[in-house]
Amino acid sequence: MDDLRRELRQTAHTHTPDRERMLARIERGMSVPETASARPPAQRPAPWLRVAAVTAVAVGTLGAGTFAVVSATRDDRPLTVATTPEPSRPPSAPAPRPSSPAAPASPPASPSAPARGGSGRPDAPSGASGSAAPPPAATSRATAPVARDGYLRSEGSVDPNSNVYWAQSNITISTRRPLTTLTVELSVAQTGGVKDTGSWRSLPEKDFTVSVTTGPDGALLYRWTLKDGVTVPAGEHVFAGQYDHAEGDRDAGADRYAAKANGSDMTAEVEGGFAAPS
């Protein structure tokens, strides 16, 4: 048995299979019709079958990757052993196609247009509280010359927080003496769309009587009157009137103010205007 295995192994290594011949033999074998007398039912296995079985066992020892095909006949012709070479490696998988370039990021949204000066609401309701001033306007505001009378000093200016729809006129009163009487008036000329939206003062609200009226020419007249028994301390105090106006940079050149006070039994009066926007 060892000699047979060694001989088969040597034959397998040196034999070159004839594929076309093998296929032709297989085709001839398939074309032969089977007959009832081809093989007796009780016939013992032929010797060539035993040889083929041994050959198959021997071929199994030749190593992985080798397949043996044994072909034999019932006569005494020599056996033919054919081996197939180790199957070739499958071709390498093709390199993956580069992915499509990422879509460019969407351009940033255009910034919103800046809000117009101040509150930006031309339809702000009339009579709104003037305690909260809108953002500063882009246009600078100039002040009018300072007025003086004894211990009393005054100055008129358009608040820099004013804008193209709304404005605030400030009157600054400075006194070196306590005041037992004080009346401050502000006249805002009707330049188009001028409408009261409120007023305020730096002194306590409860110390003054405040009124807003409209003159024959449409001008707004603000008046602050110190109540009886109340004293204004020495120092600087601000009175302001607030109003809507037609769209645009309003000209305050026609606006006027006046103040009359009494301190230590001495009366003082000041008046002035508001510089036009520079």
C-alpha positions, 0 to 999 in steps of 0.5 A: 500500500505504501508503494502504491501511494508513493507511486500515485503521488509521483505520478500526480506531480509529474502528470499533465492533464489533457482536459480535452481528452477527458471531456471527450471521454465523459461525453462518450460515456454519457452517450452509451445507452444503459442496458438491463444486462449491463450489470448483474444485480448480485455481482460482487464489486469488480476489482477495479472499483477497489483500486479506484477507492484506494486511489481516492484515499491516496490522493486525499493525502496529496495536500489541500488545493489538489483534486484527483479524478480517477478514470478506469475501465473494467478491463486490465488497461492502466489507470489514468490519474489526473490532477487539477492545479490549485485554483488561481486567486480571484482577481483583486476587487476594483478600487472603489470609485471616489465619492462625488465631491460634497456639495458646496455649502449654501451661501450665508443668508444676507444680513437683515437690513438695519432697523431705522433709527430709534424705535423704527415704528412710525405708527407709535401710538400717541401719548405713549410714555416718554420715560424710555428713550429710543436708540441714538440717531445717526445724526448728531444734535447741536445745542443752542447757546446758554441763557443766564439770569442771576442764579438761574441758567438754562440750555436747550438741546435736541436729545441725541436719541431722536430719530427720523420719526420721533424726537425729544427736546431737552431743557436743562435748568441750573440754579445756585439757590433753592426755588420756591416757584418754577414754571418751565414751558416748551414750544415745539413748532408744527413742522409736519406730523408733530404729535405729543408722545409724552414728557418727563422731568428729573425732579419728582413727578408728584412735585409738578403739574404737567399739561400739553396743549396745541396752539393755533398754528399746530405747535405743541406747548408743554408746561411744568408748574411747581406745586405750592409748598414744594421746593426745588433744590439747588442743582441741575434739573432736566425737563423734556417733551417727546413727540412724533414728526414727519419722516426725516431729520426734523429742523428744530430751529423754530422751537422755543423754551422759557423758564421763570423761577423765584429763589430767596425772594429773587425772581429770575427768567431765562429763555432760548431755542434749539439749534438745528441739526448739524 
